[in-house]
């Protein structure tokens, strides 16, 4: 049975244009690498952009057998694509995916199918 993992991360203020450029490159030039990396991790990723009064937030969902493990595993990958992706996450979101998080993973509060 597939499990769902979701996380919301802010786009650093002033980096919104750079984030848009990154997503354009991801979708137009690196989509195959993105799909391959997620297939290797055994997850389906969906990414949403939410404009809020507090700034732009990116909502990422991973769906698969063990999406939390996939999230952690991706940060330790040595592939060229992973290094490029991880560096952009650090620059645009201020999150270093190579370091284990010191906080807990997001907590599922309610599920209408439970």
N, C-alpha and C positions, 0 to 999 in steps of 0.2 A: 504494500500500500504506500502510495506516494505521500510524502510529508511536505509541508510548506514552511518556508522561512522568509521573513520580511524584515527589512531594516530601512529606516529613513535617515538620510545623511544630508546635511546642509551643503550647498555650494558656497564656498567662501565668497563673501561680498567683494564685488569688483572682478570676479572671475567668471561671471555668467557668460560673457562672450567667448572666453577660452573654452568653457564647458561645451557650448554650442559647436565650436570648431572640432573639439574632440569627438563629440557624438557624430558629426558629419563624417569625419575620417573613419570612425568605427563602422558606420553603416555603409559607406561607399567604398572604402579601400580594404578594410580589415574584417568585414563581416564573416567571411569564411573561417578566419582564424578564431573569431569570437565563437561561432557555432561549434567549431571543432573542440575548442577548449571546454565549453560547457558540456558537450557530449562526452568528452574524456572524464569529466567530473561526475557525470551521471545526473545532471540537473538541467532543467529548463529555466532560463532567466527571463524575467520581464522587468523592464525599467520604466518608471514613470517620472515625469517632471511636474512638481506641484509648486505653483507660485503662491506665496503666502505673504502676509504683512511683515513677517519676520525675515523674509528673504526666500530664495528658491530652495526647495527641498527635493532630493531625489529619493524615490521609493523603489527599492529593489526587492523583487521576490525571486526566490529559488525554490523549485519544486523537484523533488526526487526522493530516492530512498533515504538519503542522509544529507540533506542540504546544509546543515550546520558544519559538518565535517568537510564538505566540498568548499564552503566559504573559507575555512581555515586552510585547507590544502592548497587552494589557488594562490594564496599569498606566499607560499614557499616554493612555487614552481620556478624552474630556471629557464623556461622557454622565452624566446625573444618577445613573443606576444604578451606573455604574463608580465615580464619586466616593464614593457611599455605601458600596459594597462595599470599596473601597480603604481608606477611613477606618476601617471596622470591622476589617479585617485588621491595620492599624497599631495600633489600640487593644487588640485582643484577642490578637494574636500578636507584636506588636513588630516587624513587617516592613513596610517602606515599599515597596510595589509600584511607586511612581513613580520610584524610584531603581534603576538597574541594579545587580544583585547584584555584590558584589566577589568572591564565590566562584564556583566552577564549578557547573554544573548537576549534579544527581544522576547518578551513573554506573550504567548497567546492567551488572550483574556476570554474570548467568546468565539464560538464557531457554530453557525446556524445548522451545520450538518452533524453535530456531535450528538 
